Amino acid sequence: MMLSPTKGFIEKHHVLVARIVVQLQQSTNIPIRVFNPGAALVILKRGAMAGFFSQQSAGAGEAPATKGPSSA
């Protein structure tokens, strides 16, 4: 599965979120990388929707079907 950041999250918080590839398991915690390109402090609240999971085929690009939201 691939986590793709939402445009709304990026625009609201003025941060960048890296796309990540994960294997979903029982854990509800998925680490994400967030980059703040500005000088102002940005505080992200637990549970903020950072992106959506999409199915990935082996070695291919992003598949169109989304599976659900992810939180920061």
N, C-alpha and C positions, 0 to 999 in steps of 0.2 A: 504494500500500500504506500502511496505517496501523499504527504501532507503538502497542500498548496495553500499559501496565505490568501486571505480574502482582501479585496481592495478596500473594503470598509474599515478593516482593522488597521491597515497601513495608513489610510487617510486620517482616521480618528486619532491615532496615537503618534503619528509622524515617525514611525520606526519601520525598519525592514525586517522581514522574517524569511529565513532560508527555507527552501524546499528540502524536505527530508524524506528518505525512504525507510520505512519501518516494517517489522513483522509484528502484527498485532497479536497480543497474548492476553492473559488475564489482567495484567497491570493496567491501571487507569492513568498512570503517569507516563507521559512521553516528553522527553526533553526536546526543546526547540532552541534554535539560535536566533537571538534578536539583536539587531544592530541599530543604535541610536546615532544617526549622522549629525544631529544637532548638538548644541551646547547646553540646552535646557534639560533638566532632570525629567525623566518620564517614568511614571509608576504604573505598572500593569497589574490589574486586579486578578486574583485567582478566579478562574471560570470564564474569563473573557475569551470569546471565540476568535482564535487566531487563524483558522483555516479549515479546509475540508479534506477528507481522505478520498483518494480515487484509486481504483484498481489499476495495477500495472501488469503488462505482459512482459515476459522475460526479455530484457535488453531493449525494449521498445520505449517510445515516448509515452506521454500521458494519455490514458484512456478517458473517454468522455463521461463515464458513469461515476457519480459521486456517492460516497457511502455514509458520510455523516460529519458533524462538526468536531473540531478539536479545541481544547481550551489552553490558554496560556498559563 
